[in-house]
Each structure stands twice: as structure tokens, then as C-alpha cells.
Amino acid sequence: MRTWGIVLIVFGSLSLLGALLAAANGAAGSGGGIAFIVLGAYLVYRAKQKDEEKNQHDNWSNE
């Protein structure tokens, strides 16, 4: 999940950058890249949470 999250953050950032450049040139740009950034950040956050839960479970079972 972490890898897909990072990929989505990069893709969203590039999309948002392209939209901003298009808007600067007078074309209508969409903010769809923001959705990919948010989804990617959530996936990275969730992967981190799962790792912490697994570590807590492993520490509890080892005691």
C-alpha cells in the first residue's frame, strides 16, 4: 500500500502542476490531482498504521 500511495502522490503532484501551468496559459485546468494526492497520503498513512499495529501485536505476544 505504501508504494501505491507514493505513486499516487507523485502522479497527483504532476497532474496538479500541469493544471496550474495550463491555467497560467489561459486554459481551463482542473484540480483532479488533489484527489490523487489525498488518496496517496491516506494509503501511506494507513500502511504506517498497519506497521505500528503489527509491531504492537508482536511486542505483546513476545512478552
BELDAJO-V776372 format. One record per residue. N is the residue number from 1. PHI is phi in radians with two decimals (NA if undefined). PSI is psi as a letter, one per 40 degrees, with the letter a starting at -180 (NA if undefined). BURIAL is # if it has 16 or more other C-alpha atoms within 10 Angstrom, else .. Layout:
n->(N:N)
phi->(PHI:PHI)
psi->(PSI:PSI)
burial->(BURIAL:BURIAL)
//
This chain:
n->(1:2:3:4:5:6:7:8:9:10:11:12:13:14:15:16:17:18:19:20:21:22:23:24:25:26:27:28:29:30:31:32:33:34:35:36:37:38:39:40:41:42:43:44:45:46:47:48:49:50:51:52:53:54:55:56:57:58:59:60:61:62:63)
phi->(NA:-1.12:-1.11:-1.12:-1.09:-1.15:-1.07:-1.17:-1.12:-1.13:-1.08:-1.13:-1.13:-1.13:-1.14:-1.14:-1.08:-1.10:-1.15:-1.17:-1.16:-1.15:-1.16:-1.19:-1.58:1.73:-1.44:-1.38:-1.87:-1.77:-1.78:-1.14:-1.15:-1.10:-1.10:-1.17:-1.12:-1.14:-1.10:-1.10:-1.11:-1.12:-1.11:-1.14:-1.08:-1.16:-1.11:-1.15:-1.08:-1.09:-1.10:-1.15:-1.11:-1.13:-1.12:-1.13:-1.15:-1.13:-1.15:-1.19:-1.32:-1.44:-1.39)
psi->(d:d:d:d:d:d:d:d:d:d:d:d:d:d:d:d:d:d:d:d:d:d:d:d:e:e:i:h:i:i:f:d:d:d:d:d:d:d:d:d:d:d:d:d:d:d:d:d:d:d:d:d:d:d:d:d:d:d:d:d:d:e:NA)
burial->(.:#:.:.:#:#:.:#:#:#:#:#:#:.:#:#:.:#:#:#:.:.:.:.:.:.:.:.:#:.:.:.:#:#:.:#:#:.:#:#:#:#:#:#:.:.:#:.:.:.:.:.:.:.:.:.:.:.:.:.:.:.:.)
//
